[in-house]
Amino acid sequence: MNKLKISPEARNDLVEVKNYISQELYNSEAAVNLIAKITKKIRSLVDYPEIGTPLSATIDIQTDYRYLVCDNYLIFYRYEDGVVYVVRVLYGRRNFIRVLFSNLLEEEK
């Protein structure tokens, strides 16, 4: 059976999503429902780790990241040697390339 690890950044992303929806949009129920939905998708990766789309098929950067779409959010993860490692959970309209690859973009300058 595969193992699941969630980065501190991804955990923080989930907290920020919940806080934004419940506090800024004043919809605690929607926040709880969305976090439950995202968590369910993340847990499905244990059984189906290759279900996500390879990110390199979408952008012109060679990477082993994969992603899943959950409503307006993208779940970025890596799968290697029986371990699914969730890296980030980001809003779909956010510049995820900059967030995920900021170190590479800085090196190119």
N, CA, C and O atoms as a Tinker XYZ file with bonds, in Angstrom:
   436  protein
     1  N      0.842000   -1.189000    0.000000    73     2
     2  CA     0.000000    0.000000    0.000000    64     1     3
     3  C      0.884000    1.248000    0.000000    63     2     4     5
     4  O      1.914000    1.291000    0.673000    81     3
     5  N      0.475000    2.246000   -0.751000    73     3     6
     6  CA     1.218000    3.499000   -0.828000    64     5     7
     7  C      1.068000    4.298000    0.458000    63     6     8     9
     8  O      0.097000    4.146000    1.198000    81     7
     9  N      2.044000    5.144000    0.701000    73     7    10
    10  CA     1.995000    6.045000    1.850000    64     9    11
    11  C      1.666000    7.448000    1.360000    63    10    12    13
    12  O      1.937000    7.800000    0.212000    81    11
    13  N      1.082000    8.236000    2.243000    73    11    14
    14  CA     0.710000    9.607000    1.927000    64    13    15
    15  C      1.429000   10.547000    2.876000    63    14    16    17
    16  O      1.372000   10.383000    4.095000    81    15
    17  N      2.108000   11.538000    2.304000    73    15    18
    18  CA     2.746000   12.582000    3.104000    64    17    19
    19  C      2.277000   13.927000    2.569000    63    18    20    21
    20  O      2.165000   14.129000    1.360000    81    19
    21  N      2.009000   14.834000    3.488000    73    19    22
    22  CA     1.535000   16.164000    3.110000    64    21    23
    23  C      2.530000   17.183000    3.636000    63    22    24    25
    24  O      2.855000   17.192000    4.824000    81    23
    25  N      3.012000   18.041000    2.747000    73    23    26
    26  CA     4.012000   19.034000    3.137000    64    25    27
    27  C      3.406000   20.064000    4.084000    63    26    28    29
    28  O      2.192000   20.268000    4.089000    81    27
    29  N      4.246000   20.711000    4.884000    73    27    30
    30  CA     3.747000   21.794000    5.739000    64    29    31
    31  C      3.093000   22.909000    4.920000    63    30    32    33
    32  O      2.120000   23.518000    5.364000    81    31
    33  N      3.625000   23.175000    3.729000    73    31    34
    34  CA     3.044000   24.210000    2.870000    64    33    35
    35  C      1.634000   23.831000    2.424000    63    34    36    37
    36  O      0.741000   24.677000    2.400000    81    35
    37  N      1.435000   22.569000    2.075000    73    35    38
    38  CA     0.100000   22.115000    1.658000    64    37    39
    39  C     -0.888000   22.173000    2.823000    63    38    40    41
    40  O     -2.049000   22.542000    2.647000    81    39
    41  N     -0.415000   21.805000    4.006000    73    39    42
    42  CA    -1.286000   21.908000    5.194000    64    41    43
    43  C     -1.688000   23.364000    5.432000    63    42    44    45
    44  O     -2.843000   23.664000    5.735000    81    43
    45  N     -0.719000   24.250000    5.291000    73    43    46
    46  CA    -0.987000   25.679000    5.462000    64    45    47
    47  C     -1.947000   26.180000    4.379000    63    46    48    49
    48  O     -2.829000   26.993000    4.656000    81    47
    49  N     -1.774000   25.694000    3.151000    73    47    50
    50  CA    -2.694000   26.068000    2.070000    64    49    51
    51  C     -4.131000   25.715000    2.431000    63    50    52    53
    52  O     -5.042000   26.511000    2.206000    81    51
    53  N     -4.338000   24.527000    2.990000    73    51    54
    54  CA    -5.690000   24.097000    3.367000    64    53    55
    55  C     -6.276000   24.987000    4.457000    63    54    56    57
    56  O     -7.458000   25.329000    4.420000    81    55
    57  N     -5.450000   25.356000    5.421000    73    55    58
    58  CA    -5.907000   26.261000    6.485000    64    57    59
    59  C     -6.295000   27.607000    5.887000    63    58    60    61
    60  O     -7.321000   28.180000    6.255000    81    59
    61  N     -5.474000   28.115000    4.963000    73    59    62
    62  CA    -5.768000   29.408000    4.334000    64    61    63
    63  C     -7.050000   29.359000    3.508000    63    62    64    65
    64  O     -7.831000   30.311000    3.518000    81    63
    65  N     -7.268000   28.264000    2.798000    73    63    66
    66  CA    -8.498000   28.105000    2.014000    64    65    67
    67  C     -9.706000   28.139000    2.943000    63    66    68    69
    68  O    -10.675000   28.855000    2.693000    81    67
    69  N     -9.635000   27.366000    4.005000    73    67    70
    70  CA   -10.748000   27.311000    4.963000    64    69    71
    71  C    -11.004000   28.680000    5.586000    63    70    72    73
    72  O    -12.149000   29.122000    5.683000    81    71
    73  N     -9.935000   29.342000    6.006000    73    71    74
    74  CA   -10.085000   30.661000    6.626000    64    73    75
    75  C    -10.657000   31.680000    5.652000    63    74    76    77
    76  O    -11.526000   32.470000    6.021000    81    75
    77  N    -10.184000   31.670000    4.428000    73    75    78
    78  CA   -10.663000   32.635000    3.439000    64    77    79
    79  C    -12.161000   32.465000    3.198000    63    78    80    81
    80  O    -12.917000   33.436000    3.229000    81    79
    81  N    -12.577000   31.241000    2.962000    73    79    82
    82  CA   -13.991000   31.009000    2.647000    64    81    83
    83  C    -14.879000   31.269000    3.860000    63    82    84    85
    84  O    -15.959000   31.844000    3.725000    81    83
    85  N    -14.435000   30.852000    5.034000    73    83    86
    86  CA   -15.289000   31.036000    6.215000    64    85    87
    87  C    -15.263000   32.463000    6.741000    63    86    88    89
    88  O    -16.291000   32.965000    7.195000    81    87
    89  N    -14.107000   33.134000    6.692000    73    87    90
    90  CA   -14.001000   34.464000    7.295000    64    89    91
    91  C    -14.213000   35.603000    6.298000    63    90    92    93
    92  O    -14.876000   36.591000    6.615000    81    91
    93  N    -13.655000   35.467000    5.102000    73    91    94
    94  CA   -13.788000   36.547000    4.117000    64    93    95
    95  C    -15.109000   36.462000    3.350000    63    94    96    97
    96  O    -15.722000   37.481000    3.030000    81    95
    97  N    -15.530000   35.245000    3.065000    73    95    98
    98  CA   -16.774000   35.054000    2.320000    64    97    99
    99  C    -17.947000   34.724000    3.235000    63    98   100   101
   100  O    -19.079000   34.572000    2.775000    81    99
   101  N    -17.670000   34.616000    4.535000    73    99   102
   102  CA   -18.703000   34.365000    5.542000    64   101   103
   103  C    -19.537000   33.116000    5.243000    63   102   104   105
   104  O    -20.763000   33.128000    5.355000    81   103
   105  N    -18.845000   32.043000    4.863000    73   103   106
   106  CA   -19.567000   30.815000    4.544000    64   105   107
   107  C    -18.820000   29.615000    5.129000    63   106   108   109
   108  O    -18.113000   28.897000    4.422000    81   107
   109  N    -18.993000   29.423000    6.413000    73   107   110
   110  CA   -18.297000   28.343000    7.123000    64   109   111
   111  C    -18.677000   26.965000    6.601000    63   110   112   113
   112  O    -17.834000   26.073000    6.508000    81   111
   113  N    -19.936000   26.798000    6.265000    73   111   114
   114  CA   -20.384000   25.499000    5.765000    64   113   115
   115  C    -19.694000   25.154000    4.444000    63   114   116   117
   116  O    -19.248000   24.024000    4.248000    81   115
   117  N    -19.610000   26.123000    3.548000    73   115   118
   118  CA   -18.929000   25.889000    2.266000    64   117   119
   119  C    -17.453000   25.589000    2.488000    63   118   120   121
   120  O    -16.877000   24.754000    1.791000    81   119
   121  N    -16.841000   26.262000    3.452000    73   119   122
   122  CA   -15.427000   26.027000    3.758000    64   121   123
   123  C    -15.202000   24.596000    4.225000    63   122   124   125
   124  O    -14.291000   23.918000    3.750000    81   123
   125  N    -16.024000   24.145000    5.145000    73   123   126
   126  CA   -15.900000   22.780000    5.670000    64   125   127
   127  C    -16.137000   21.759000    4.553000    63   126   128   129
   128  O    -15.413000   20.769000    4.450000    81   127
   129  N    -17.146000   21.999000    3.724000    73   127   130
   130  CA   -17.450000   21.074000    2.629000    64   129   131
   131  C    -16.317000   21.002000    1.612000    63   130   132   133
   132  O    -15.975000   19.921000    1.133000    81   131
   133  N    -15.737000   22.152000    1.284000    73   131   134
   134  CA   -14.645000   22.167000    0.313000    64   133   135
   135  C    -13.413000   21.453000    0.858000    63   134   136   137
   136  O    -12.784000   20.674000    0.141000    81   135
   137  N    -13.064000   21.707000    2.105000    73   135   138
   138  CA   -11.902000   21.040000    2.705000    64   137   139
   139  C    -12.131000   19.530000    2.747000    63   138   140   141
   140  O    -11.203000   18.756000    2.511000    81   139
   141  N    -13.351000   19.109000    3.043000    73   139   142
   142  CA   -13.667000   17.672000    3.047000    64   141   143
   143  C    -13.507000   17.081000    1.647000    63   142   144   145
   144  O    -12.996000   15.972000    1.487000    81   143
   145  N    -13.944000   17.820000    0.651000    73   143   146
   146  CA   -13.841000   17.356000   -0.735000    64   145   147
   147  C    -12.378000   17.258000   -1.176000    63   146   148   149
   148  O    -11.983000   16.276000   -1.804000    81   147
   149  N    -11.580000   18.269000   -0.849000    73   147   150
   150  CA   -10.155000   18.255000   -1.191000    64   149   151
   151  C     -9.455000   17.109000   -0.463000    63   150   152   153
   152  O     -8.645000   16.394000   -1.054000    81   151
   153  N     -9.768000   16.940000    0.812000    73   151   154
   154  CA    -9.159000   15.868000    1.610000    64   153   155
   155  C     -9.499000   14.495000    1.031000    63   154   156   157
   156  O     -8.646000   13.608000    0.996000    81   155
   157  N    -10.728000   14.319000    0.581000    73   155   158
   158  CA   -11.134000   13.048000   -0.025000    64   157   159
   159  C    -10.326000   12.783000   -1.299000    63   158   160   161
   160  O     -9.884000   11.659000   -1.534000    81   159
   161  N    -10.136000   13.817000   -2.114000    73   159   162
   162  CA    -9.331000   13.669000   -3.336000    64   161   163
   163  C     -7.905000   13.298000   -2.991000    63   162   164   165
   164  O     -7.312000   12.426000   -3.627000    81   163
   165  N     -7.351000   13.959000   -1.985000    73   163   166
   166  CA    -5.976000   13.668000   -1.572000    64   165   167
   167  C     -5.869000   12.215000   -1.113000    63   166   168   169
   168  O     -4.928000   11.515000   -1.485000    81   167
   169  N     -6.816000   11.766000   -0.319000    73   167   170
   170  CA    -6.787000   10.377000    0.169000    64   169   171
   171  C     -6.919000    9.364000   -0.965000    63   170   172   173
   172  O     -6.392000    8.255000   -0.869000    81   171
   173  N     -7.612000    9.731000   -2.030000    73   171   174
   174  CA    -7.757000    8.811000   -3.165000    64   173   175
   175  C     -6.421000    8.537000   -3.848000    63   174   176   177
   176  O     -6.273000    7.539000   -4.554000    81   175
   177  N     -5.457000    9.415000   -3.640000    73   175   178
   178  CA    -4.135000    9.233000   -4.244000    64   177   179
   179  C     -3.402000    8.018000   -3.690000    63   178   180   181
   180  O     -2.531000    7.462000   -4.360000    81   179
   181  N     -3.741000    7.604000   -2.487000    73   179   182
   182  CA    -3.105000    6.418000   -1.905000    64   181   183
   183  C     -3.402000    5.193000   -2.772000    63   182   184   185
   184  O     -2.516000    4.375000   -3.020000    81   183
   185  N     -4.634000    5.070000   -3.223000    73   183   186
   186  CA    -5.024000    3.925000   -4.047000    64   185   187
   187  C     -4.767000    4.143000   -5.540000    63   186   188   189
   188  O     -4.520000    3.187000   -6.275000    81   187
   189  N     -4.823000    5.383000   -5.982000    73   187   190
   190  CA    -4.667000    5.698000   -7.408000    64   189   191
   191  C     -3.666000    6.842000   -7.584000    63   190   192   193
   192  O     -4.057000    7.942000   -7.975000    81   191
   193  N     -2.386000    6.600000   -7.304000    73   191   194
   194  CA    -1.406000    7.688000   -7.302000    64   193   195
   195  C     -1.132000    8.308000   -8.669000    63   194   196   197
   196  O     -0.634000    9.431000   -8.745000    81   195
   197  N     -1.442000    7.608000   -9.728000    73   195   198
   198  CA    -1.155000    8.146000  -11.055000    64   197   199
   199  C     -2.400000    8.719000  -11.729000    63   198   200   201
   200  O     -2.411000    8.937000  -12.940000    81   199
   201  N     -3.447000    8.962000  -10.941000    73   199   202
   202  CA    -4.691000    9.487000  -11.493000    64   201   203
   203  C     -4.538000   10.943000  -11.959000    63   202   204   205
   204  O     -5.246000   11.385000  -12.863000    81   203
   205  N     -3.627000   11.671000  -11.348000    73   203   206
   206  CA    -3.441000   13.078000  -11.688000    64   205   207
   207  C     -2.740000   13.266000  -13.021000    63   206   208   209
   208  O     -2.054000   12.370000  -13.511000    81   207
   209  N     -2.921000   14.436000  -13.595000    73   207   210
   210  CA    -2.282000   14.801000  -14.857000    64   209   211
   211  C     -0.833000   15.188000  -14.604000    63   210   212   213
   212  O     -0.556000   15.949000  -13.676000    81   211
   213  N      0.105000   14.678000  -15.414000    73   211   214
   214  CA     1.494000   15.133000  -15.271000    64   213   215
   215  C      1.582000   16.629000  -15.600000    63   214   216   217
   216  O      1.102000   17.067000  -16.645000    81   215
   217  N      2.184000   17.389000  -14.725000    73   215   218
   218  CA     2.278000   18.833000  -14.926000    64   217   219
   219  C      3.097000   19.164000  -16.163000    63   218   220   221
   220  O      2.819000   20.158000  -16.834000    81   219
   221  N      4.096000   18.357000  -16.478000    73   219   222
   222  CA     4.939000   18.615000  -17.652000    64   221   223
   223  C      4.153000   18.494000  -18.962000    63   222   224   225
   224  O      4.622000   18.963000  -19.999000    81   223
   225  N      2.976000   17.879000  -18.934000    73   223   226
   226  CA     2.120000   17.815000  -20.120000    64   225   227
   227  C      1.371000   19.126000  -20.327000    63   226   228   229
   228  O      0.823000   19.370000  -21.403000    81   227
   229  N      1.346000   19.965000  -19.303000    73   227   230
   230  CA     0.601000   21.218000  -19.339000    64   229   231
   231  C      1.501000   22.433000  -19.525000    63   230   232   233
   232  O      1.120000   23.397000  -20.188000    81   231
   233  N      2.695000   22.385000  -18.940000    73   231   234
   234  CA     3.618000   23.515000  -19.010000    64   233   235
   235  C      4.952000   23.047000  -19.583000    63   234   236   237
   236  O      5.229000   21.849000  -19.636000    81   235
   237  N      5.759000   23.987000  -20.002000    73   235   238
   238  CA     7.040000   23.672000  -20.637000    64   237   239
   239  C      8.180000   23.653000  -19.622000    63   238   240   241
   240  O      9.209000   24.302000  -19.813000    81   239
   241  N      7.983000   22.902000  -18.549000    73   239   242
   242  CA     9.022000   22.705000  -17.537000    64   241   243
   243  C      9.050000   21.209000  -17.236000    63   242   244   245
   244  O      8.011000   20.608000  -16.959000    81   243
   245  N     10.230000   20.615000  -17.289000    73   243   246
   246  CA    10.353000   19.198000  -16.958000    64   245   247
   247  C     10.250000   19.025000  -15.445000    63   246   248   249
   248  O     11.063000   19.558000  -14.691000    81   247
   249  N      9.260000   18.286000  -15.022000    73   247   250
   250  CA     9.019000   18.074000  -13.600000    64   249   251
   251  C      8.280000   16.755000  -13.402000    63   250   252   253
   252  O      7.598000   16.270000  -14.305000    81   251
   253  N      8.422000   16.195000  -12.231000    73   251   254
   254  CA     7.676000   14.974000  -11.921000    64   253   255
   255  C      6.397000   15.271000  -11.139000    63   254   256   257
   256  O      5.730000   14.347000  -10.674000    81   255
   257  N      6.051000   16.545000  -10.989000    73   255   258
   258  CA     4.795000   16.906000  -10.337000    64   257   259
   259  C      3.613000   16.430000  -11.171000    63   258   260   261
   260  O      3.655000   16.410000  -12.401000    81   259
   261  N      2.571000   16.053000  -10.464000    73   259   262
   262  CA     1.280000   15.747000  -11.065000    64   261   263
   263  C      0.262000   16.637000  -10.355000    63   262   264   265
   264  O      0.564000   17.216000   -9.312000    81   263
   265  N     -0.939000   16.747000  -10.913000    73   263   266
   266  CA    -1.958000   17.538000  -10.229000    64   265   267
   267  C     -3.349000   16.974000  -10.457000    63   266   268   269
   268  O     -3.635000   16.318000  -11.459000    81   267
   269  N     -4.196000   17.260000   -9.483000    73   267   270
   270  CA    -5.621000   16.938000   -9.538000    64   269   271
   271  C     -6.395000   18.236000   -9.413000    63   270   272   273
   272  O     -5.962000   19.165000   -8.731000    81   271
   273  N     -7.530000   18.296000  -10.067000    73   271   274
   274  CA    -8.412000   19.453000   -9.953000    64   273   275
   275  C     -9.525000   19.105000   -8.979000    63   274   276   277
   276  O    -10.129000   18.035000   -9.062000    81   275
   277  N     -9.787000   20.017000   -8.058000    73   275   278
   278  CA   -10.899000   19.860000   -7.120000    64   277   279
   279  C    -11.598000   21.211000   -7.025000    63   278   280   281
   280  O    -11.116000   22.126000   -6.358000    81   279
   281  N    -12.726000   21.323000   -7.691000    73   279   282
   282  CA   -13.429000   22.599000   -7.817000    64   281   283
   283  C    -12.471000   23.632000   -8.401000    63   282   284   285
   284  O    -11.931000   23.417000   -9.486000    81   283
   285  N    -12.249000   24.744000   -7.710000    73   283   286
   286  CA   -11.361000   25.794000   -8.220000    64   285   287
   287  C     -9.924000   25.650000   -7.736000    63   286   288   289
   288  O     -9.129000   26.579000   -7.877000    81   287
   289  N     -9.587000   24.513000   -7.176000    73   287   290
   290  CA    -8.260000   24.317000   -6.582000    64   289   291
   291  C     -7.496000   23.203000   -7.286000    63   290   292   293
   292  O     -8.079000   22.269000   -7.837000    81   291
   293  N     -6.176000   23.332000   -7.251000    73   291   294
   294  CA    -5.282000   22.341000   -7.839000    64   293   295
   295  C     -4.455000   21.715000   -6.729000    63   294   296   297
   296  O     -3.871000   22.417000   -5.902000    81   295
   297  N     -4.410000   20.401000   -6.718000    73   295   298
   298  CA    -3.630000   19.655000   -5.730000    64   297   299
   299  C     -2.371000   19.167000   -6.446000    63   298   300   301
   300  O     -2.453000   18.324000   -7.340000    81   299
   301  N     -1.218000   19.690000   -6.062000    73   299   302
   302  CA     0.050000   19.316000   -6.689000    64   301   303
   303  C      0.745000   18.277000   -5.825000    63   302   304   305
   304  O      0.843000   18.424000   -4.606000    81   303
   305  N      1.226000   17.229000   -6.473000    73   303   306
   306  CA     1.870000   16.155000   -5.719000    64   305   307
   307  C      2.924000   15.453000   -6.566000    63   306   308   309
   308  O      3.005000   15.634000   -7.781000    81   307
   309  N      3.724000   14.651000   -5.884000    73   307   310
   310  CA     4.726000   13.808000   -6.528000    64   309   311
   311  C      4.487000   12.378000   -6.056000    63   310   312   313
   312  O      4.009000   12.146000   -4.946000    81   311
   313  N      4.825000   11.437000   -6.910000    73   311   314
   314  CA     4.689000   10.030000   -6.542000    64   313   315
   315  C      5.986000    9.317000   -6.881000    63   314   316   317
   316  O      6.422000    9.296000   -8.032000    81   315
   317  N      6.592000    8.734000   -5.856000    73   315   318
   318  CA     7.854000    8.038000   -6.070000    64   317   319
   319  C      8.037000    6.961000   -5.005000    63   318   320   321
   320  O      7.824000    7.203000   -3.817000    81   319
   321  N      8.428000    5.787000   -5.442000    73   319   322
   322  CA     8.743000    4.676000   -4.541000    64   321   323
   323  C      7.648000    4.395000   -3.510000    63   322   324   325
   324  O      7.939000    4.180000   -2.334000    81   323
   325  N      6.395000    4.398000   -3.953000    73   323   326
   326  CA     5.294000    4.062000   -3.067000    64   325   327
   327  C      4.874000    5.159000   -2.110000    63   326   328   329
   328  O      4.107000    4.916000   -1.179000    81   327
   329  N      5.380000    6.382000   -2.337000    73   327   330
   330  CA     5.016000    7.506000   -1.475000    64   329   331
   331  C      4.386000    8.608000   -2.328000    63   330   332   333
   332  O      4.971000    9.062000   -3.311000    81   331
   333  N      3.190000    9.027000   -1.935000    73   331   334
   334  CA     2.531000   10.180000   -2.540000    64   333   335
   335  C      2.824000   11.361000   -1.628000    63   334   336   337
   336  O      2.484000   11.342000   -0.445000    81   335
   337  N      3.463000   12.398000   -2.191000    73   335   338
   338  CA     3.840000   13.565000   -1.406000    64   337   339
   339  C      3.091000   14.777000   -1.942000    63   338   340   341
   340  O      3.413000   15.285000   -3.017000    81   339
   341  N      2.097000   15.239000   -1.198000    73   339   342
   342  CA     1.318000   16.409000   -1.601000    64   341   343
   343  C      2.144000   17.646000   -1.277000    63   342   344   345
   344  O      2.511000   17.888000   -0.128000    81   343
   345  N      2.426000   18.422000   -2.317000    73   343   346
   346  CA     3.324000   19.566000   -2.197000    64   345   347
   347  C      2.564000   20.854000   -1.885000    63   346   348   349
   348  O      2.924000   21.576000   -0.956000    81   347
   349  N      1.513000   21.144000   -2.657000    73   347   350
   350  CA     0.745000   22.376000   -2.474000    64   349   351
   351  C     -0.705000   22.142000   -2.870000    63   350   352   353
   352  O     -1.011000   21.225000   -3.632000    81   351
   353  N     -1.592000   22.978000   -2.348000    73   351   354
   354  CA    -2.997000   23.043000   -2.752000    64   353   355
   355  C     -3.252000   24.513000   -3.046000    63   354   356   357
   356  O     -3.300000   25.336000   -2.132000    81   355
   357  N     -3.418000   24.844000   -4.336000    73   355   358
   358  CA    -3.467000   26.245000   -4.749000    64   357   359
   359  C     -4.740000   26.561000   -5.526000    63   358   360   361
   360  O     -5.299000   25.710000   -6.218000    81   359
   361  N     -5.177000   27.802000   -5.392000    73   359   362
   362  CA    -6.311000   28.293000   -6.160000    64   361   363
   363  C     -5.944000   28.236000   -7.640000    63   362   364   365
   364  O     -4.842000   28.631000   -8.022000    81   363
   365  N     -6.848000   27.754000   -8.462000    73   363   366
   366  CA    -6.566000   27.518000   -9.871000    64   365   367
   367  C     -6.166000   28.733000  -10.675000    63   366   368   369
   368  O     -5.458000   28.599000  -11.673000    81   367
   369  N     -6.599000   29.916000  -10.272000    73   367   370
   370  CA    -6.250000   31.127000  -11.018000    64   369   371
   371  C     -4.967000   31.784000  -10.514000    63   370   372   373
   372  O     -4.504000   32.785000  -11.060000    81   371
   373  N     -4.416000   31.203000   -9.477000    73   371   374
   374  CA    -3.157000   31.723000   -8.944000    64   373   375
   375  C     -2.024000   31.342000   -9.896000    63   374   376   377
   376  O     -2.136000   30.357000  -10.625000    81   375
   377  N     -0.953000   32.099000   -9.897000    73   375   378
   378  CA     0.199000   31.787000  -10.735000    64   377   379
   379  C      0.964000   30.628000  -10.094000    63   378   380   381
   380  O      1.971000   30.831000   -9.415000    81   379
   381  N      0.472000   29.422000  -10.321000    73   379   382
   382  CA     1.062000   28.254000   -9.657000    64   381   383
   383  C      2.482000   27.976000  -10.136000    63   382   384   385
   384  O      3.283000   27.411000   -9.392000    81   383
   385  N      2.804000   28.363000  -11.362000    73   383   386
   386  CA     4.173000   28.166000  -11.853000    64   385   387
   387  C      5.146000   28.956000  -10.990000    63   386   388   389
   388  O      6.191000   28.442000  -10.594000    81   387
   389  N      4.804000   30.188000  -10.705000    73   387   390
   390  CA     5.665000   31.019000   -9.859000    64   389   391
   391  C      5.779000   30.434000   -8.453000    63   390   392   393
   392  O      6.863000   30.428000   -7.870000    81   391
   393  N      4.685000   29.951000   -7.915000    73   391   394
   394  CA     4.698000   29.389000   -6.557000    64   393   395
   395  C      5.537000   28.110000   -6.514000    63   394   396   397
   396  O      6.366000   27.938000   -5.620000    81   395
   397  N      5.322000   27.224000   -7.468000    73   395   398
   398  CA     6.010000   25.929000   -7.454000    64   397   399
   399  C      7.474000   26.011000   -7.876000    63   398   400   401
   400  O      8.313000   25.259000   -7.380000    81   399
   401  N      7.772000   26.921000   -8.788000    73   399   402
   402  CA     9.112000   26.946000   -9.382000    64   401   403
   403  C      9.826000   28.276000   -9.185000    63   402   404   405
   404  O     10.654000   28.654000  -10.014000    81   403
   405  N      9.529000   28.982000   -8.125000    73   403   406
   406  CA    10.147000   30.297000   -7.904000    64   405   407
   407  C     11.666000   30.211000   -7.880000    63   406   408   409
   408  O     12.341000   31.123000   -8.358000    81   407
   409  N     12.216000   29.128000   -7.329000    73   407   410
   410  CA    13.670000   28.997000   -7.293000    64   409   411
   411  C     14.252000   28.854000   -8.701000    63   410   412   413
   412  O     15.324000   29.396000   -8.972000    81   411
   413  N     13.579000   28.143000   -9.598000    73   411   414
   414  CA    14.052000   28.012000  -10.976000    64   413   415
   415  C     13.952000   29.332000  -11.722000    63   414   416   417
   416  O     14.851000   29.688000  -12.484000    81   415
   417  N     12.864000   30.057000  -11.507000    73   415   418
   418  CA    12.673000   31.335000  -12.181000    64   417   419
   419  C     13.721000   32.344000  -11.740000    63   418   420   421
   420  O     14.178000   33.150000  -12.551000    81   419
   421  N     14.107000   32.313000  -10.481000    73   419   422
   422  CA    15.142000   33.221000   -9.974000    64   421   423
   423  C     16.496000   32.897000  -10.595000    63   422   424   425
   424  O     17.264000   33.806000  -10.909000    81   423
   425  N     16.797000   31.611000  -10.777000    73   423   426
   426  CA    18.076000   31.200000  -11.355000    64   425   427
   427  C     18.209000   31.643000  -12.803000    63   426   428   429
   428  O     19.322000   31.890000  -13.265000    81   427
   429  N     17.103000   31.749000  -13.531000    73   427   430
   430  CA    17.139000   32.137000  -14.934000    64   429   431
   431  C     17.394000   33.621000  -15.125000    63   430   432   433
   432  O     17.742000   34.041000  -16.229000    81   431
   433  N     17.232000   34.421000  -14.093000    73   431   434
   434  CA    17.427000   35.875000  -14.218000    64   433   435
   435  C     18.878000   36.234000  -14.328000    63   434   436
   436  O     19.217000   37.412000  -14.439000    81   435
